[in-house]
Amino acid sequence: KKSYVASAIVGVSSLSQLESILDYWNTPSLLSEDQINLLECIGKKSGYPMENPEAISSEITSFTPPTTYHSYAKTSSPSYRQNVGAIIQNKDGEILVCERLNNPGAWQFPQGGIDENEDAKTALFREVSEEIGLPKSALAILKSHSGYQYIYPEKVRISQGAKYDGQQQTYFLCELNEGAPPIQLEQQHAEFSNFQWIKPEAFDLNWVPDFKKEVFKRVFNDFFNIEL
């Protein structure tokens, strides 16, 4: 299926390379899916139907092409995957952070995408159960904030095969109920290798990648009035 949003880098760095790709339009069997996506993005930007490559080629000559065809897709609004994050707090005011299994030294909150026909609260309880083994009965939601957004860097988006430009998150602050079972990281699709309880002010911003740091700054400010 052809996509208007890039899924890989195309090594196009000059107008001549773009024109060479356009020359192949009459023999689409010679085009890779990535090249077709590039052409469609250009067509979307120019407003011309793709059946008219001559008009599109004329439009291209009026601007300098970027390095990747994903840049053309950015002429429309970014697409965001809806996501939830769980800030779980114990009776001592400590919050749970977990170390990613595939990235030692990277600590974060349990989190994940909202599935189709699922609301944010349902996704929250499902993700917490799947990732750290806590049932819904173990948590009491205290408050939530929405609208946190970040865009994937190109390399991250490609390596993850992401279908979206980024994520839009809702974070929930949850109290760990008395009698809750212990954290269980050994899940069917394990994501974490370790966990710890820390005071909110002890969170190290260097635990998260650069493109997520602004979101974490806002989260800690909104929930704990802390500036990381």
PyMOL CGO cylinders between C-alpha atoms (Angstrom):
from pymol import cmd
from pymol.cgo import CYLINDER

trace = [
    CYLINDER, 0.00, 0.00, 0.00, 1.37, 3.40, -1.01, 0.3, 1, 1, 1, 1, 1, 1,
    CYLINDER, 1.37, 3.40, -1.01, 1.81, 5.88, 1.83, 0.3, 1, 1, 1, 1, 1, 1,
    CYLINDER, 1.81, 5.88, 1.83, 1.96, 9.68, 1.82, 0.3, 1, 1, 1, 1, 1, 1,
    CYLINDER, 1.96, 9.68, 1.82, 4.20, 9.59, 4.87, 0.3, 1, 1, 1, 1, 1, 1,
    CYLINDER, 4.20, 9.59, 4.87, 7.79, 8.48, 4.44, 0.3, 1, 1, 1, 1, 1, 1,
    CYLINDER, 7.79, 8.48, 4.44, 8.87, 5.18, 5.93, 0.3, 1, 1, 1, 1, 1, 1,
    CYLINDER, 8.87, 5.18, 5.93, 12.53, 5.27, 4.91, 0.3, 1, 1, 1, 1, 1, 1,
    CYLINDER, 12.53, 5.27, 4.91, 15.20, 7.71, 3.73, 0.3, 1, 1, 1, 1, 1, 1,
    CYLINDER, 15.20, 7.71, 3.73, 15.53, 8.14, 0.01, 0.3, 1, 1, 1, 1, 1, 1,
    CYLINDER, 15.53, 8.14, 0.01, 18.95, 9.37, -1.07, 0.3, 1, 1, 1, 1, 1, 1,
    CYLINDER, 18.95, 9.37, -1.07, 17.66, 12.32, -3.05, 0.3, 1, 1, 1, 1, 1, 1,
    CYLINDER, 17.66, 12.32, -3.05, 19.79, 15.43, -2.66, 0.3, 1, 1, 1, 1, 1, 1,
    CYLINDER, 19.79, 15.43, -2.66, 19.42, 17.27, -5.95, 0.3, 1, 1, 1, 1, 1, 1,
    CYLINDER, 19.42, 17.27, -5.95, 16.83, 18.32, -8.51, 0.3, 1, 1, 1, 1, 1, 1,
    CYLINDER, 16.83, 18.32, -8.51, 18.50, 16.15, -11.16, 0.3, 1, 1, 1, 1, 1, 1,
    CYLINDER, 18.50, 16.15, -11.16, 17.98, 13.06, -9.02, 0.3, 1, 1, 1, 1, 1, 1,
    CYLINDER, 17.98, 13.06, -9.02, 14.32, 13.94, -8.58, 0.3, 1, 1, 1, 1, 1, 1,
    CYLINDER, 14.32, 13.94, -8.58, 13.92, 14.45, -12.32, 0.3, 1, 1, 1, 1, 1, 1,
    CYLINDER, 13.92, 14.45, -12.32, 15.55, 11.09, -12.95, 0.3, 1, 1, 1, 1, 1, 1,
    CYLINDER, 15.55, 11.09, -12.95, 12.96, 9.46, -10.72, 0.3, 1, 1, 1, 1, 1, 1,
    CYLINDER, 12.96, 9.46, -10.72, 10.20, 11.29, -12.56, 0.3, 1, 1, 1, 1, 1, 1,
    CYLINDER, 10.20, 11.29, -12.56, 11.55, 9.92, -15.85, 0.3, 1, 1, 1, 1, 1, 1,
    CYLINDER, 11.55, 9.92, -15.85, 10.65, 6.46, -14.61, 0.3, 1, 1, 1, 1, 1, 1,
    CYLINDER, 10.65, 6.46, -14.61, 7.05, 7.35, -13.91, 0.3, 1, 1, 1, 1, 1, 1,
    CYLINDER, 7.05, 7.35, -13.91, 5.82, 5.84, -17.18, 0.3, 1, 1, 1, 1, 1, 1,
    CYLINDER, 5.82, 5.84, -17.18, 7.34, 2.50, -16.16, 0.3, 1, 1, 1, 1, 1, 1,
    CYLINDER, 7.34, 2.50, -16.16, 6.20, 2.19, -12.53, 0.3, 1, 1, 1, 1, 1, 1,
    CYLINDER, 6.20, 2.19, -12.53, 7.38, -1.40, -12.28, 0.3, 1, 1, 1, 1, 1, 1,
    CYLINDER, 7.38, -1.40, -12.28, 10.92, 0.00, -12.12, 0.3, 1, 1, 1, 1, 1, 1,
    CYLINDER, 10.92, 0.00, -12.12, 10.10, 2.20, -9.13, 0.3, 1, 1, 1, 1, 1, 1,
    CYLINDER, 10.10, 2.20, -9.13, 10.64, 1.12, -5.57, 0.3, 1, 1, 1, 1, 1, 1,
    CYLINDER, 10.64, 1.12, -5.57, 7.82, 1.74, -3.10, 0.3, 1, 1, 1, 1, 1, 1,
    CYLINDER, 7.82, 1.74, -3.10, 9.95, 4.45, -1.50, 0.3, 1, 1, 1, 1, 1, 1,
    CYLINDER, 9.95, 4.45, -1.50, 10.32, 6.24, -4.83, 0.3, 1, 1, 1, 1, 1, 1,
    CYLINDER, 10.32, 6.24, -4.83, 6.59, 6.03, -5.46, 0.3, 1, 1, 1, 1, 1, 1,
    CYLINDER, 6.59, 6.03, -5.46, 5.99, 7.51, -2.02, 0.3, 1, 1, 1, 1, 1, 1,
    CYLINDER, 5.99, 7.51, -2.02, 8.37, 10.34, -2.87, 0.3, 1, 1, 1, 1, 1, 1,
    CYLINDER, 8.37, 10.34, -2.87, 6.46, 11.12, -6.04, 0.3, 1, 1, 1, 1, 1, 1,
    CYLINDER, 6.46, 11.12, -6.04, 3.15, 11.05, -4.24, 0.3, 1, 1, 1, 1, 1, 1,
    CYLINDER, 3.15, 11.05, -4.24, 4.43, 13.46, -1.60, 0.3, 1, 1, 1, 1, 1, 1,
    CYLINDER, 4.43, 13.46, -1.60, 5.62, 15.82, -4.31, 0.3, 1, 1, 1, 1, 1, 1,
    CYLINDER, 5.62, 15.82, -4.31, 2.28, 15.52, -6.05, 0.3, 1, 1, 1, 1, 1, 1,
    CYLINDER, 2.28, 15.52, -6.05, 0.43, 16.29, -2.85, 0.3, 1, 1, 1, 1, 1, 1,
    CYLINDER, 0.43, 16.29, -2.85, 2.56, 19.39, -2.29, 0.3, 1, 1, 1, 1, 1, 1,
    CYLINDER, 2.56, 19.39, -2.29, 2.14, 20.64, -5.85, 0.3, 1, 1, 1, 1, 1, 1,
    CYLINDER, 2.14, 20.64, -5.85, -1.58, 19.99, -5.96, 0.3, 1, 1, 1, 1, 1, 1,
    CYLINDER, -1.58, 19.99, -5.96, -1.34, 18.27, -9.30, 0.3, 1, 1, 1, 1, 1, 1,
    CYLINDER, -1.34, 18.27, -9.30, -2.63, 14.73, -9.92, 0.3, 1, 1, 1, 1, 1, 1,
    CYLINDER, -2.63, 14.73, -9.92, 0.14, 12.19, -10.31, 0.3, 1, 1, 1, 1, 1, 1,
    CYLINDER, 0.14, 12.19, -10.31, -1.05, 11.39, -13.83, 0.3, 1, 1, 1, 1, 1, 1,
    CYLINDER, -1.05, 11.39, -13.83, 0.55, 14.66, -14.93, 0.3, 1, 1, 1, 1, 1, 1,
    CYLINDER, 0.55, 14.66, -14.93, 4.29, 14.25, -14.23, 0.3, 1, 1, 1, 1, 1, 1,
    CYLINDER, 4.29, 14.25, -14.23, 5.20, 17.09, -16.58, 0.3, 1, 1, 1, 1, 1, 1,
    CYLINDER, 5.20, 17.09, -16.58, 3.28, 19.60, -14.47, 0.3, 1, 1, 1, 1, 1, 1,
    CYLINDER, 3.28, 19.60, -14.47, 4.80, 18.21, -11.30, 0.3, 1, 1, 1, 1, 1, 1,
    CYLINDER, 4.80, 18.21, -11.30, 8.29, 18.41, -12.79, 0.3, 1, 1, 1, 1, 1, 1,
    CYLINDER, 8.29, 18.41, -12.79, 7.65, 22.05, -13.59, 0.3, 1, 1, 1, 1, 1, 1,
    CYLINDER, 7.65, 22.05, -13.59, 6.55, 22.66, -10.00, 0.3, 1, 1, 1, 1, 1, 1,
    CYLINDER, 6.55, 22.66, -10.00, 9.71, 21.01, -8.67, 0.3, 1, 1, 1, 1, 1, 1,
    CYLINDER, 9.71, 21.01, -8.67, 11.98, 23.43, -10.52, 0.3, 1, 1, 1, 1, 1, 1,
    CYLINDER, 11.98, 23.43, -10.52, 10.67, 26.30, -8.39, 0.3, 1, 1, 1, 1, 1, 1,
    CYLINDER, 10.67, 26.30, -8.39, 12.20, 25.08, -5.14, 0.3, 1, 1, 1, 1, 1, 1,
    CYLINDER, 12.20, 25.08, -5.14, 15.24, 23.22, -3.82, 0.3, 1, 1, 1, 1, 1, 1,
    CYLINDER, 15.24, 23.22, -3.82, 14.40, 19.62, -2.93, 0.3, 1, 1, 1, 1, 1, 1,
    CYLINDER, 14.40, 19.62, -2.93, 15.24, 18.44, 0.60, 0.3, 1, 1, 1, 1, 1, 1,
    CYLINDER, 15.24, 18.44, 0.60, 17.33, 15.43, 1.49, 0.3, 1, 1, 1, 1, 1, 1,
    CYLINDER, 17.33, 15.43, 1.49, 14.43, 13.09, 2.12, 0.3, 1, 1, 1, 1, 1, 1,
    CYLINDER, 14.43, 13.09, 2.12, 11.01, 12.75, 0.66, 0.3, 1, 1, 1, 1, 1, 1,
    CYLINDER, 11.01, 12.75, 0.66, 9.61, 12.66, 4.19, 0.3, 1, 1, 1, 1, 1, 1,
    CYLINDER, 9.61, 12.66, 4.19, 10.11, 16.43, 4.21, 0.3, 1, 1, 1, 1, 1, 1,
    CYLINDER, 10.11, 16.43, 4.21, 7.44, 16.75, 1.54, 0.3, 1, 1, 1, 1, 1, 1,
    CYLINDER, 7.44, 16.75, 1.54, 4.98, 14.87, 3.73, 0.3, 1, 1, 1, 1, 1, 1,
    CYLINDER, 4.98, 14.87, 3.73, 5.56, 17.47, 6.41, 0.3, 1, 1, 1, 1, 1, 1,
    CYLINDER, 5.56, 17.47, 6.41, 3.64, 20.02, 4.35, 0.3, 1, 1, 1, 1, 1, 1,
    CYLINDER, 3.64, 20.02, 4.35, 0.57, 18.55, 6.08, 0.3, 1, 1, 1, 1, 1, 1,
    CYLINDER, 0.57, 18.55, 6.08, -0.01, 18.30, 9.82, 0.3, 1, 1, 1, 1, 1, 1,
    CYLINDER, -0.01, 18.30, 9.82, 2.07, 15.67, 11.66, 0.3, 1, 1, 1, 1, 1, 1,
    CYLINDER, 2.07, 15.67, 11.66, 0.32, 12.42, 12.52, 0.3, 1, 1, 1, 1, 1, 1,
    CYLINDER, 0.32, 12.42, 12.52, 0.41, 11.29, 16.14, 0.3, 1, 1, 1, 1, 1, 1,
    CYLINDER, 0.41, 11.29, 16.14, -0.13, 7.91, 17.73, 0.3, 1, 1, 1, 1, 1, 1,
    CYLINDER, -0.13, 7.91, 17.73, -2.27, 8.24, 20.85, 0.3, 1, 1, 1, 1, 1, 1,
    CYLINDER, -2.27, 8.24, 20.85, -0.37, 7.03, 23.91, 0.3, 1, 1, 1, 1, 1, 1,
    CYLINDER, -0.37, 7.03, 23.91, -0.74, 6.75, 27.68, 0.3, 1, 1, 1, 1, 1, 1,
    CYLINDER, -0.74, 6.75, 27.68, 1.86, 6.90, 30.45, 0.3, 1, 1, 1, 1, 1, 1,
    CYLINDER, 1.86, 6.90, 30.45, 1.52, 5.68, 34.05, 0.3, 1, 1, 1, 1, 1, 1,
    CYLINDER, 1.52, 5.68, 34.05, 3.16, 7.57, 36.91, 0.3, 1, 1, 1, 1, 1, 1,
    CYLINDER, 3.16, 7.57, 36.91, 2.68, 5.16, 39.81, 0.3, 1, 1, 1, 1, 1, 1,
    CYLINDER, 2.68, 5.16, 39.81, 3.27, 6.57, 43.28, 0.3, 1, 1, 1, 1, 1, 1,
    CYLINDER, 3.27, 6.57, 43.28, 3.62, 4.58, 46.51, 0.3, 1, 1, 1, 1, 1, 1,
    CYLINDER, 3.62, 4.58, 46.51, 2.57, 5.61, 50.04, 0.3, 1, 1, 1, 1, 1, 1,
    CYLINDER, 2.57, 5.61, 50.04, 6.02, 7.17, 50.63, 0.3, 1, 1, 1, 1, 1, 1,
    CYLINDER, 6.02, 7.17, 50.63, 5.59, 9.57, 47.70, 0.3, 1, 1, 1, 1, 1, 1,
    CYLINDER, 5.59, 9.57, 47.70, 8.07, 7.68, 45.52, 0.3, 1, 1, 1, 1, 1, 1,
    CYLINDER, 8.07, 7.68, 45.52, 7.38, 7.05, 41.84, 0.3, 1, 1, 1, 1, 1, 1,
    CYLINDER, 7.38, 7.05, 41.84, 8.08, 3.93, 39.81, 0.3, 1, 1, 1, 1, 1, 1,
    CYLINDER, 8.08, 3.93, 39.81, 10.61, 4.08, 36.96, 0.3, 1, 1, 1, 1, 1, 1,
    CYLINDER, 10.61, 4.08, 36.96, 11.63, 1.11, 34.83, 0.3, 1, 1, 1, 1, 1, 1,
    CYLINDER, 11.63, 1.11, 34.83, 14.80, 0.43, 32.86, 0.3, 1, 1, 1, 1, 1, 1,
    CYLINDER, 14.80, 0.43, 32.86, 14.29, -0.58, 29.24, 0.3, 1, 1, 1, 1, 1, 1,
    CYLINDER, 14.29, -0.58, 29.24, 15.33, -4.14, 28.45, 0.3, 1, 1, 1, 1, 1, 1,
    CYLINDER, 15.33, -4.14, 28.45, 16.92, -3.21, 25.11, 0.3, 1, 1, 1, 1, 1, 1,
    CYLINDER, 16.92, -3.21, 25.11, 18.49, 0.04, 26.27, 0.3, 1, 1, 1, 1, 1, 1,
    CYLINDER, 18.49, 0.04, 26.27, 20.38, -0.16, 29.59, 0.3, 1, 1, 1, 1, 1, 1,
    CYLINDER, 20.38, -0.16, 29.59, 20.48, 3.18, 31.39, 0.3, 1, 1, 1, 1, 1, 1,
    CYLINDER, 20.48, 3.18, 31.39, 17.20, 4.35, 29.84, 0.3, 1, 1, 1, 1, 1, 1,
    CYLINDER, 17.20, 4.35, 29.84, 14.57, 4.70, 32.57, 0.3, 1, 1, 1, 1, 1, 1,
    CYLINDER, 14.57, 4.70, 32.57, 10.95, 5.63, 31.99, 0.3, 1, 1, 1, 1, 1, 1,
    CYLINDER, 10.95, 5.63, 31.99, 7.37, 5.16, 33.14, 0.3, 1, 1, 1, 1, 1, 1,
    CYLINDER, 7.37, 5.16, 33.14, 5.21, 2.26, 31.94, 0.3, 1, 1, 1, 1, 1, 1,
    CYLINDER, 5.21, 2.26, 31.94, 3.53, 3.49, 28.79, 0.3, 1, 1, 1, 1, 1, 1,
    CYLINDER, 3.53, 3.49, 28.79, 2.08, 2.39, 25.47, 0.3, 1, 1, 1, 1, 1, 1,
    CYLINDER, 2.08, 2.39, 25.47, -0.26, 3.09, 22.59, 0.3, 1, 1, 1, 1, 1, 1,
    CYLINDER, -0.26, 3.09, 22.59, -4.03, 3.31, 22.75, 0.3, 1, 1, 1, 1, 1, 1,
    CYLINDER, -4.03, 3.31, 22.75, -5.56, 0.53, 20.69, 0.3, 1, 1, 1, 1, 1, 1,
    CYLINDER, -5.56, 0.53, 20.69, -8.49, 0.95, 18.33, 0.3, 1, 1, 1, 1, 1, 1,
    CYLINDER, -8.49, 0.95, 18.33, -11.84, 1.19, 20.17, 0.3, 1, 1, 1, 1, 1, 1,
    CYLINDER, -11.84, 1.19, 20.17, -10.01, 1.77, 23.44, 0.3, 1, 1, 1, 1, 1, 1,
    CYLINDER, -10.01, 1.77, 23.44, -10.20, 4.84, 25.66, 0.3, 1, 1, 1, 1, 1, 1,
    CYLINDER, -10.20, 4.84, 25.66, -7.21, 6.26, 27.54, 0.3, 1, 1, 1, 1, 1, 1,
    CYLINDER, -7.21, 6.26, 27.54, -8.10, 4.75, 30.93, 0.3, 1, 1, 1, 1, 1, 1,
    CYLINDER, -8.10, 4.75, 30.93, -8.65, 1.30, 29.45, 0.3, 1, 1, 1, 1, 1, 1,
    CYLINDER, -8.65, 1.30, 29.45, -5.29, 1.54, 27.68, 0.3, 1, 1, 1, 1, 1, 1,
    CYLINDER, -5.29, 1.54, 27.68, -3.63, 2.66, 30.92, 0.3, 1, 1, 1, 1, 1, 1,
    CYLINDER, -3.63, 2.66, 30.92, -4.77, -0.40, 32.89, 0.3, 1, 1, 1, 1, 1, 1,
    CYLINDER, -4.77, -0.40, 32.89, -3.97, -2.76, 30.00, 0.3, 1, 1, 1, 1, 1, 1,
    CYLINDER, -3.97, -2.76, 30.00, -0.43, -1.39, 29.55, 0.3, 1, 1, 1, 1, 1, 1,
    CYLINDER, -0.43, -1.39, 29.55, 0.32, -1.51, 33.29, 0.3, 1, 1, 1, 1, 1, 1,
    CYLINDER, 0.32, -1.51, 33.29, -0.86, -5.13, 33.40, 0.3, 1, 1, 1, 1, 1, 1,
    CYLINDER, -0.86, -5.13, 33.40, 1.11, -6.13, 30.30, 0.3, 1, 1, 1, 1, 1, 1,
    CYLINDER, 1.11, -6.13, 30.30, 4.34, -4.36, 31.23, 0.3, 1, 1, 1, 1, 1, 1,
    CYLINDER, 4.34, -4.36, 31.23, 4.65, -4.68, 35.02, 0.3, 1, 1, 1, 1, 1, 1,
    CYLINDER, 4.65, -4.68, 35.02, 1.97, -7.18, 36.02, 0.3, 1, 1, 1, 1, 1, 1,
    CYLINDER, 1.97, -7.18, 36.02, -0.23, -4.91, 38.14, 0.3, 1, 1, 1, 1, 1, 1,
    CYLINDER, -0.23, -4.91, 38.14, -4.01, -5.44, 37.88, 0.3, 1, 1, 1, 1, 1, 1,
    CYLINDER, -4.01, -5.44, 37.88, -6.49, -2.58, 37.66, 0.3, 1, 1, 1, 1, 1, 1,
    CYLINDER, -6.49, -2.58, 37.66, -7.42, -3.09, 41.31, 0.3, 1, 1, 1, 1, 1, 1,
    CYLINDER, -7.42, -3.09, 41.31, -3.84, -2.18, 42.34, 0.3, 1, 1, 1, 1, 1, 1,
    CYLINDER, -3.84, -2.18, 42.34, -4.19, 1.43, 41.20, 0.3, 1, 1, 1, 1, 1, 1,
    CYLINDER, -4.19, 1.43, 41.20, -6.27, 4.47, 41.99, 0.3, 1, 1, 1, 1, 1, 1,
    CYLINDER, -6.27, 4.47, 41.99, -6.11, 7.32, 39.46, 0.3, 1, 1, 1, 1, 1, 1,
    CYLINDER, -6.11, 7.32, 39.46, -5.42, 10.64, 41.19, 0.3, 1, 1, 1, 1, 1, 1,
    CYLINDER, -5.42, 10.64, 41.19, -5.24, 12.95, 38.17, 0.3, 1, 1, 1, 1, 1, 1,
    CYLINDER, -5.24, 12.95, 38.17, -4.26, 13.15, 34.53, 0.3, 1, 1, 1, 1, 1, 1,
    CYLINDER, -4.26, 13.15, 34.53, -2.95, 15.62, 31.96, 0.3, 1, 1, 1, 1, 1, 1,
    CYLINDER, -2.95, 15.62, 31.96, -3.11, 15.35, 28.17, 0.3, 1, 1, 1, 1, 1, 1,
    CYLINDER, -3.11, 15.35, 28.17, -1.65, 16.96, 25.07, 0.3, 1, 1, 1, 1, 1, 1,
    CYLINDER, -1.65, 16.96, 25.07, 2.02, 16.04, 25.46, 0.3, 1, 1, 1, 1, 1, 1,
    CYLINDER, 2.02, 16.04, 25.46, 3.53, 15.63, 22.00, 0.3, 1, 1, 1, 1, 1, 1,
    CYLINDER, 3.53, 15.63, 22.00, 6.85, 14.74, 20.48, 0.3, 1, 1, 1, 1, 1, 1,
    CYLINDER, 6.85, 14.74, 20.48, 8.08, 13.99, 16.96, 0.3, 1, 1, 1, 1, 1, 1,
    CYLINDER, 8.08, 13.99, 16.96, 10.30, 11.02, 16.20, 0.3, 1, 1, 1, 1, 1, 1,
    CYLINDER, 10.30, 11.02, 16.20, 13.71, 11.85, 14.74, 0.3, 1, 1, 1, 1, 1, 1,
    CYLINDER, 13.71, 11.85, 14.74, 14.04, 10.40, 11.25, 0.3, 1, 1, 1, 1, 1, 1,
    CYLINDER, 14.04, 10.40, 11.25, 16.41, 7.60, 12.30, 0.3, 1, 1, 1, 1, 1, 1,
    CYLINDER, 16.41, 7.60, 12.30, 14.17, 6.53, 15.18, 0.3, 1, 1, 1, 1, 1, 1,
    CYLINDER, 14.17, 6.53, 15.18, 11.07, 6.53, 13.01, 0.3, 1, 1, 1, 1, 1, 1,
    CYLINDER, 11.07, 6.53, 13.01, 12.78, 4.37, 10.42, 0.3, 1, 1, 1, 1, 1, 1,
    CYLINDER, 12.78, 4.37, 10.42, 14.32, 1.90, 12.88, 0.3, 1, 1, 1, 1, 1, 1,
    CYLINDER, 14.32, 1.90, 12.88, 10.98, 1.42, 14.64, 0.3, 1, 1, 1, 1, 1, 1,
    CYLINDER, 10.98, 1.42, 14.64, 9.00, 1.24, 11.42, 0.3, 1, 1, 1, 1, 1, 1,
    CYLINDER, 9.00, 1.24, 11.42, 6.68, 3.86, 12.89, 0.3, 1, 1, 1, 1, 1, 1,
    CYLINDER, 6.68, 3.86, 12.89, 3.46, 4.58, 11.01, 0.3, 1, 1, 1, 1, 1, 1,
    CYLINDER, 3.46, 4.58, 11.01, 3.16, 8.00, 12.66, 0.3, 1, 1, 1, 1, 1, 1,
    CYLINDER, 3.16, 8.00, 12.66, 5.32, 11.11, 12.86, 0.3, 1, 1, 1, 1, 1, 1,
    CYLINDER, 5.32, 11.11, 12.86, 5.24, 11.07, 16.65, 0.3, 1, 1, 1, 1, 1, 1,
    CYLINDER, 5.24, 11.07, 16.65, 3.18, 10.42, 19.75, 0.3, 1, 1, 1, 1, 1, 1,
    CYLINDER, 3.18, 10.42, 19.75, 0.55, 12.39, 21.65, 0.3, 1, 1, 1, 1, 1, 1,
    CYLINDER, 0.55, 12.39, 21.65, 0.40, 11.33, 25.27, 0.3, 1, 1, 1, 1, 1, 1,
    CYLINDER, 0.40, 11.33, 25.27, -1.92, 11.38, 28.24, 0.3, 1, 1, 1, 1, 1, 1,
    CYLINDER, -1.92, 11.38, 28.24, -0.20, 10.84, 31.59, 0.3, 1, 1, 1, 1, 1, 1,
    CYLINDER, -0.20, 10.84, 31.59, -1.98, 9.48, 34.65, 0.3, 1, 1, 1, 1, 1, 1,
    CYLINDER, -1.98, 9.48, 34.65, -0.76, 9.87, 38.23, 0.3, 1, 1, 1, 1, 1, 1,
    CYLINDER, -0.76, 9.87, 38.23, -1.84, 6.71, 40.05, 0.3, 1, 1, 1, 1, 1, 1,
    CYLINDER, -1.84, 6.71, 40.05, -1.64, 5.74, 43.70, 0.3, 1, 1, 1, 1, 1, 1,
    CYLINDER, -1.64, 5.74, 43.70, -0.50, 2.21, 44.46, 0.3, 1, 1, 1, 1, 1, 1,
    CYLINDER, -0.50, 2.21, 44.46, -3.25, 0.70, 46.58, 0.3, 1, 1, 1, 1, 1, 1,
    CYLINDER, -3.25, 0.70, 46.58, -2.65, -1.09, 49.87, 0.3, 1, 1, 1, 1, 1, 1,
    CYLINDER, -2.65, -1.09, 49.87, -2.18, -4.81, 49.31, 0.3, 1, 1, 1, 1, 1, 1,
    CYLINDER, -2.18, -4.81, 49.31, -1.11, -4.43, 45.66, 0.3, 1, 1, 1, 1, 1, 1,
    CYLINDER, -1.11, -4.43, 45.66, 0.90, -7.40, 44.33, 0.3, 1, 1, 1, 1, 1, 1,
    CYLINDER, 0.90, -7.40, 44.33, 4.63, -6.99, 43.64, 0.3, 1, 1, 1, 1, 1, 1,
    CYLINDER, 4.63, -6.99, 43.64, 5.94, -5.61, 40.35, 0.3, 1, 1, 1, 1, 1, 1,
    CYLINDER, 5.94, -5.61, 40.35, 6.47, -8.40, 37.80, 0.3, 1, 1, 1, 1, 1, 1,
    CYLINDER, 6.47, -8.40, 37.80, 8.72, -7.52, 34.85, 0.3, 1, 1, 1, 1, 1, 1,
    CYLINDER, 8.72, -7.52, 34.85, 8.88, -11.06, 33.43, 0.3, 1, 1, 1, 1, 1, 1,
    CYLINDER, 8.88, -11.06, 33.43, 5.99, -10.70, 31.02, 0.3, 1, 1, 1, 1, 1, 1,
    CYLINDER, 5.99, -10.70, 31.02, 5.20, -12.42, 27.72, 0.3, 1, 1, 1, 1, 1, 1,
    CYLINDER, 5.20, -12.42, 27.72, 6.54, -9.43, 25.80, 0.3, 1, 1, 1, 1, 1, 1,
    CYLINDER, 6.54, -9.43, 25.80, 8.94, -8.06, 28.39, 0.3, 1, 1, 1, 1, 1, 1,
    CYLINDER, 8.94, -8.06, 28.39, 9.98, -4.44, 27.98, 0.3, 1, 1, 1, 1, 1, 1,
    CYLINDER, 9.98, -4.44, 27.98, 11.90, -3.77, 31.19, 0.3, 1, 1, 1, 1, 1, 1,
    CYLINDER, 11.90, -3.77, 31.19, 14.88, -5.35, 32.92, 0.3, 1, 1, 1, 1, 1, 1,
    CYLINDER, 14.88, -5.35, 32.92, 14.77, -3.49, 36.23, 0.3, 1, 1, 1, 1, 1, 1,
    CYLINDER, 14.77, -3.49, 36.23, 12.73, -1.02, 38.28, 0.3, 1, 1, 1, 1, 1, 1,
    CYLINDER, 12.73, -1.02, 38.28, 13.21, 1.35, 41.18, 0.3, 1, 1, 1, 1, 1, 1,
    CYLINDER, 13.21, 1.35, 41.18, 11.18, 3.69, 43.38, 0.3, 1, 1, 1, 1, 1, 1,
    CYLINDER, 11.18, 3.69, 43.38, 12.53, 7.24, 43.49, 0.3, 1, 1, 1, 1, 1, 1,
    CYLINDER, 12.53, 7.24, 43.49, 11.49, 10.65, 44.73, 0.3, 1, 1, 1, 1, 1, 1,
    CYLINDER, 11.49, 10.65, 44.73, 10.17, 12.72, 41.79, 0.3, 1, 1, 1, 1, 1, 1,
    CYLINDER, 10.17, 12.72, 41.79, 13.01, 15.25, 42.15, 0.3, 1, 1, 1, 1, 1, 1,
    CYLINDER, 13.01, 15.25, 42.15, 15.56, 12.43, 41.74, 0.3, 1, 1, 1, 1, 1, 1,
    CYLINDER, 15.56, 12.43, 41.74, 14.48, 11.72, 38.16, 0.3, 1, 1, 1, 1, 1, 1,
    CYLINDER, 14.48, 11.72, 38.16, 17.45, 12.19, 35.80, 0.3, 1, 1, 1, 1, 1, 1,
    CYLINDER, 17.45, 12.19, 35.80, 16.49, 13.84, 32.52, 0.3, 1, 1, 1, 1, 1, 1,
    CYLINDER, 16.49, 13.84, 32.52, 19.48, 12.13, 30.90, 0.3, 1, 1, 1, 1, 1, 1,
    CYLINDER, 19.48, 12.13, 30.90, 17.61, 8.84, 31.24, 0.3, 1, 1, 1, 1, 1, 1,
    CYLINDER, 17.61, 8.84, 31.24, 15.40, 9.81, 28.29, 0.3, 1, 1, 1, 1, 1, 1,
    CYLINDER, 15.40, 9.81, 28.29, 16.34, 10.61, 24.66, 0.3, 1, 1, 1, 1, 1, 1,
    CYLINDER, 16.34, 10.61, 24.66, 16.66, 14.24, 23.64, 0.3, 1, 1, 1, 1, 1, 1,
    CYLINDER, 16.66, 14.24, 23.64, 13.45, 14.30, 21.60, 0.3, 1, 1, 1, 1, 1, 1,
    CYLINDER, 13.45, 14.30, 21.60, 11.41, 13.33, 24.70, 0.3, 1, 1, 1, 1, 1, 1,
    CYLINDER, 11.41, 13.33, 24.70, 13.06, 15.66, 27.21, 0.3, 1, 1, 1, 1, 1, 1,
    CYLINDER, 13.06, 15.66, 27.21, 10.67, 18.59, 26.74, 0.3, 1, 1, 1, 1, 1, 1,
    CYLINDER, 10.67, 18.59, 26.74, 7.71, 16.29, 27.39, 0.3, 1, 1, 1, 1, 1, 1,
    CYLINDER, 7.71, 16.29, 27.39, 9.27, 14.97, 30.60, 0.3, 1, 1, 1, 1, 1, 1,
    CYLINDER, 9.27, 14.97, 30.60, 10.02, 18.53, 31.74, 0.3, 1, 1, 1, 1, 1, 1,
    CYLINDER, 10.02, 18.53, 31.74, 6.37, 19.44, 31.27, 0.3, 1, 1, 1, 1, 1, 1,
    CYLINDER, 6.37, 19.44, 31.27, 5.13, 16.26, 32.94, 0.3, 1, 1, 1, 1, 1, 1,
    CYLINDER, 5.13, 16.26, 32.94, 7.19, 16.81, 36.08, 0.3, 1, 1, 1, 1, 1, 1,
    CYLINDER, 7.19, 16.81, 36.08, 6.21, 20.45, 36.21, 0.3, 1, 1, 1, 1, 1, 1,
    CYLINDER, 6.21, 20.45, 36.21, 2.51, 19.68, 35.76, 0.3, 1, 1, 1, 1, 1, 1,
    CYLINDER, 2.51, 19.68, 35.76, 2.29, 16.82, 38.24, 0.3, 1, 1, 1, 1, 1, 1,
    CYLINDER, 2.29, 16.82, 38.24, 4.93, 17.71, 40.86, 0.3, 1, 1, 1, 1, 1, 1,
    CYLINDER, 4.93, 17.71, 40.86, 5.75, 21.38, 40.28, 0.3, 1, 1, 1, 1, 1, 1,
    CYLINDER, 5.75, 21.38, 40.28, 9.35, 20.32, 39.69, 0.3, 1, 1, 1, 1, 1, 1,
    CYLINDER, 9.35, 20.32, 39.69, 11.68, 21.78, 37.08, 0.3, 1, 1, 1, 1, 1, 1,
    CYLINDER, 11.68, 21.78, 37.08, 14.05, 19.16, 35.75, 0.3, 1, 1, 1, 1, 1, 1,
]
cmd.load_cgo(trace, "trace")
